[in-house]
Amino acid sequence: MPKLFKFTEFSLRDLIVTAGPMAVLIAVLCYAAYRLVDPTPPRHVVISTGQENSAYEEFGKKYAVALSRFGIKTTLKPSLGSQENLQRLKDAEAGVDIAFVQSGSTEHEEAERSGLISLGSLFTEPVWLFYRESRHLTQLTQLKDMKVNVGAEGTGVPKLFQTLLSVNGLEPGDVKMSQLENTPATVELLAGRIDALVFSSAPDALLIQMLLQTPGIKLFDFTQAEAYSRRFPYLSHVVLPRGIVDLGRDLPPKNVHLIAPTATLVAREDLHPALIDLFVQSAVAIHGGAGWFRKQGEFPNASYTEIPVVPDAEKFYRDGPPFLQRYMPFWLANFFQRMWVVIVALGALILPLSRIVPPLYVWKVRSRVYRWYGQLRTVEQAIEDVPPEKRDSVYPAQLKRLTEIEEKVNQISIPLSFADELYRLRSHINLVRKRILWLSEVKPEAA
């Protein structure tokens, strides 16, 4: 049986020896390209969210669930709000990869936007100004000398609300502002120790839902909402429809006009592209439905953000998922999507190399036969012009050497497709042997 395998149409060993160095080179190039392109994202991501019972906290949990389906572990890091989230993103030591940031937070500070990218707007965050019903507020100017909680310093609300007061002609000292977090501020309002409080949040937040249904607490109607949206591009005019909170109780009893920045998803610019894709896909699944202030498919989008939206996210919102991701699992589609340039380049390299391998293979196989022709030629040169007195020693020695060559040639393993080369060599060996025998029989005068 072992001898049977010696007679084959193809020599795998010669192919490996011939193509091996090229295969190693291609493998090294593939590995280098893989490391350079880095198609596999980290398996852990940190999201900076918001305060307890806030919409940011609730949506952070939803993102954690969505990413876990792809094997990504998510750490949710509570914060005071938008401003603190921005500070964490700018601080490499904070260890935050992505965060919720309110539009308008970096409107006038270009330095605050450097090193950051936006994945788009997720949902509107209306400015909810709740006040005790006894106050009868119709204009922001009526807040003068009132006690108003504007939220903790790390949120985006204090800055936004001061901007609103300033365009209404109120100075910071005209309103007695406190900066409690949302939950204790709600307790203070219900206890009557403050006159009003300001949130900026999606209606999903538990405190918003509670206050909208609390007797004696009213929601301020921004009757000039359209004017505010024209003055500030990052604000939009939204309407809380009559009865949306509770149809049976007719809450609210009329349409309420609100002004609303949007919540945006902001990341450090070094966030892995595959993670960007995952977050964008998750954003569409989480925020793409209809809601109190949005129509089906209206969010997420690439509008209402002063931080540049990453092109991949913008393209996703415009055209939908990339072609490969429609038909392949995410990880496989992501691999080909990021490696296709490398694959094309390697294909362009492999094509000419593949044309070199067959001739080299033929040369390698034939070289096992051809190298014995050198030995055969040496024997022929040794028997030429031999003096008569040395013939008895030279001819037998060369015959013996010829026999040794023939024995070694008979041990050559060669593919059947090259057998004619082997048989031709053996016939040439026999031809040289006959010549030696002839010369040894010829008389010196005849030779």
VOVEXPA-368911 format. One record per residue (C-alpha): residue in one letter; x, y, z. Coordinates in pm, whole numbers, plus 32768, in hexadecimal, padded with zeros to 4 digits. Example, Ala and Ser with C-alpha at 12.3 -4.5 7.8 and 13.67 -1.06 7.14 Angstrom:
// VOVEXPA-368911
a84CE7E3E830Cs85577F9682CA
This chain:
// VOVEXPA-368911
m800080008000p81138106804Ek81AA80CC7EF7l805C81107E58f805E82767EDCk81B182B37E39f810B82A47CE3t801983C37CDDe7FB184C67BDDf800785E47CC9s8116862B7DC9l808A86E17EF8r81E386F77F95d827487AE7E69l814B88987E5Ei817688EE7FD0v82EA892C7FA3t82A78A027E70a817C8ACB7EE9g81CF8AC4805Ep82988C0B806Bm81888CBE7FA5a807A8C308087v813B8CA781B9l81608E02811Di7FEA8E1480D2a7F968D9C8232v80768EA882CAl7FD78FB381EEc7E7A8F37824Cy7ECF8F4683BEa7F6690A2839Ea7E34911A82DEy7D4C907F83E0r7E01913384F9l7DFF92788437v7C8E926C83DBd7C2D91D9852Fp7AD5915484CBt7A8790C18620p7A0391C0871Cp7A4191C08895r795690E3895Ch791791ED8A64v7890934E8A4Cv7845945B8B50i7714953D8B29s76E896778BFBt7571969C8C36g74BF97888D26q741597B08E75e734696AD8F27n71EA96858E8Es724F97538D5Ea720E96FE8BF2y738596E28BB8e739795D48CC1e727195148C2Cf72F795248ACAg745394C28B42k73BE937E8BC4k731B933E8A73y7466936F89BFa750D927C8AB0v740A91738A5Ba742991B388E4l75A6919B88E7s75A4906389BFr75068FA8889Af764E8FDE87DFg77288F738901i777F90D6896Ck778791148AE3t770C92708B3Et775C93388C76l7666944F8CC4k770295748D7Bp7602965C8E22s763B97D28E07l7590991A8E54g7545994A8CE4s75B899D98B9Bq76CF9AC08C11e777199B98CECn775898C08BCFl781199B38AEEq792499E28BF0r794C986A8C10l7969983E8A98k7A76994B8A87d7B3998AD8BA6a7BF097758B2Ee7C22970C8C97a7AA996F78CD2g7A9495B78C06v794C96168B59d791C95AE89EEi77C79640899Da76C297188A4Af757597CA8A2Av75A4993F89E8q749B9A4789BAs74A39B128879g751C9C7488B0s760F9C0C89C1t77389C6E88E8e76969D76880Eh77919E898856e78C29DBD88C3e796F9D258796a7A849CA08878e797D9BCF892Cr792E9B1C87E5s7A929ABD8786g7AE1994D87A5l796E98F387AAi787F986186AAs7706984F86A8l763C971C864Fg750997F58615s73D7987586CDl730B9771878Af71D6981C8810t7150996D8879e718199E089E1p70789AE98A21v70B79BEF8B28w6FBB9B968C36l6F779CBD8D1Af6E959C3E8E31y6E079D388F27r6D079D4A903Ce6BB09D8F8FACs6B7A9EBC908Cr6C819F858FCCh6BC39F9C8E7El6CF89FC38D9Et6CCEA0328C34q6E1FA0DC8BF6l6F81A0878C69t6FA2A1EC8CE4q6EAEA1908DFAl6FBDA0B38E95k7066A1E98F22d70A8A1C39097m7025A05C9095k70E09F2D9119v712E9E518FEDn72009D168FE6v72C69CFF8EA3g737C9BB98EE6a74DA9B5D8F4De76039C0A8EADg76689AD38DEAt75239AD08D24g74DF9B9A8BECv73AD9C448C81p744C9D658D49k75039DE88C19l73D39DBE8B38f72E19E5C8C2Fq73C39F878C6Dt73C99FBC8AF4l724B9FBA8AEFl723BA0B28C0Fs7336A19A8B6Av726AA1B88A28n7141A2128B03g7203A32E8BA3l7243A2848CF2e7396A28D8D9Ap741AA15B8E5Ag73D7A20A8FA5d726CA2538F4Ev720AA0E98F90k7262A02990CCm72F89EF4902Bs73529DB890E6q74169C929059l73889B5990F6e737E9A11903Cn723199B08FA1t71A998C990AEp71E699AB91DFa71739AD99112t70289A2890CFv6FFF99EB9243e703F9B5C9285l6F3B9BC69183l6E329ADC920Da6E7F9B5A936Cg6E519CC492FBr6FB59D2F9352i70019D9791ECd6F189E3390EAa6F889D7F8FAFl70829C8B8F21v71119C558DC7f715D9B098D1Es71D59AC08BC1s718599588B7Da70C898628AA7p6F6898208B27d6FD496BC8B7Fa707697388CC2l6FB296C38DF3l6FB598198E9Di6F2298BC8D66q6E0D97BC8D58m6DBF97F08EC8l6DBC996C8EC0l6CDC99748D8Cq6BD298C18E5At6C06996C8FABp6AE49A4C901Dg6B4C9BB49066i6C7B9BA28F7Bk6C649C428E24l6D409C348CEFf6DAD9D838C5Cd6D2A9DC28AFCf6E389E5E8A1Dt6D469F228945q6E739FC38897a6F119E6E884Ae6F2B9EB486D6a6FEA9FF68717y70DE9F3F87FCs711E9E3686F0r716E9F4985F2r725F9FF686E1f73159EB48743p73519DB2862Dy73889C988726l72279CC787B2s70EA9C4B870Fh6F7D9C9A8749v6EB89B6A87C0v6D559B41883Dl6CDE9A68895Ap6B8A99FD88D1r6A509A1C89A0g6A0198D68A55i6B4E982C8A00v6BA297F28B71d6A4F97628BD0l6932975C8AD6g682E96FC8BD8r688598208CBBd68CD99078B93l6A3299568C01p6AA99A4B8B9Cp695D9AFF8B61k69EA9BBD8A36n6B139BB68948v6C4F9C3189F2h6D649CD48923l6EC69C7F898Bi70269CC98915a71109BA488F7p72809B6588C0t72D59A038855a739A98F48900t74C79893882Dl75AF976C8847v771497F08859a7851971E885Br79C5974B8863e7A5197578701d7B24961F8742l79EF95468780h7A11940786B4p794E941F8569a78A392D185AAl781F935886F5i77A0948A863Ed76DE93A48556l764E92E4867Ef75E294218733v754094B085FAq7481936D85BEs74169364872Aa73AB94D18718v72C4948685F3a7229936186AFi71FF942587F5h7198957E8777g71069535861Fg6F9F95068690a6E8D960686BAg6E7296C987FFw6DD797F888A1f6EAD98E887D8r6F1C981D86ACk6E8E97608585q6EF496018524g705596098493e708E977C84DCf71A6972985D1p72C596E885E2n734A97DB84E0a747A98B1848Ds73D39A0084E0y73D19AE48612t753B9AA38673e76599B9A866Ei775B9A818695p77A999EC853Bv76EB98AA84F6v77CF978A8495p779C973A831Fd774995CA835Da7628962B8442e75A897338352k75AF96378234f74F99535830Ay73DF9627835Dr73C1968A81F0d73E59539813Eg73AA94338249p7497931682A8p75C592CE81C8f758691C680BCl764690AE8169q759B90E882B8r744A90A48215y74AB8F3F81C1m75BE8EDC82B4p75EB8ECE842Df767A901584B0w77D68F958506l78088EEE83B5a7781901982F6n785B910583C3f798F90318378f795A903981FFq78EE91A48207r7A32921282ADm7B1791168203w7A9D912E809Cv7BAA92288035v7CB3914380C6i7C189011801Fv7C1A90BF7ECCa7D84912E7EFDl7DEF8FCF7F62g7D358F427E37a7DF9902A7D54l7F398FA87DF6i7EDA8E397DF3l7E798E377C82p7FD98E7A7BF7l80738D9A7D01s7F8D8C7E7C99r801E8C957B3Ai817D8C6C7BC1v81358B367C91p80EC8A397B74p82388A777ABBl82F38A6A7C06y824589237C5Bv82AB888A7B0Dw841089017B3Dk841B88757C9Ev83A7871A7C30r8489870C7AFFs85B387857BC6r85B286377C81v85F885917B31y86D086997A8Br87D086AC7BA1w883A85467B50y889485B079F1g89B086727A8Dq8A2F852F7B2Cl8A03847979E1r8AC585857929t8BE185637A22v8BF683ED79D6e8C008435785Eq8D1985307889a8DDD8436795Fi8DE2832B7849e8E4A84147731d8FB4840576BBv9021830B77C4p918C8298778Ep91A481227740e926980DA787Dk914B81677956r901F80C578ABd901D7F93798Cs8FF280717ABEv8F1C81907A31y8E0F80CE7972p8DAF7FDC7A8Ca8DAA80FD7B85q8CC181C87AA7l8BE280997A6Ak8BC7806F7BE1r8B7A81E17C09l8A7681C77AF5t89D280A47BAAe89C181757CE9i891F82937C29e882181A57B90e87C781147CE5k878A826E7D70v86C282D47C3Fn85E681A27C6Fq859082257DCBi850D83737D47s839C83AE7D95i830084747C7Ep819784B77C0El812283DA7AF0s80F0850B7A14f826B853A7A19a82C483C679F4d834583FB7891e845A84D87920l84C483BE7A0By84C182B278FDr858483917812l869083BB791Er86A382447954s86CA820977DFh87E2830977D4i888F825B78F6n887981157833l890181C476FFv8A33823D77BEr8A6680DF784Ek8A65804976F1r8B6381487682i8C4B80F177A5l8C2A7F7E7757w8C6D7FC075EAl8DA1808F7637s8E247F867724e8E107E82760Dv8EA67F5574FBk901C7F3674BDp90E8807074FFe913E8093738Ca8FCB8085732Ba8F5F81727443
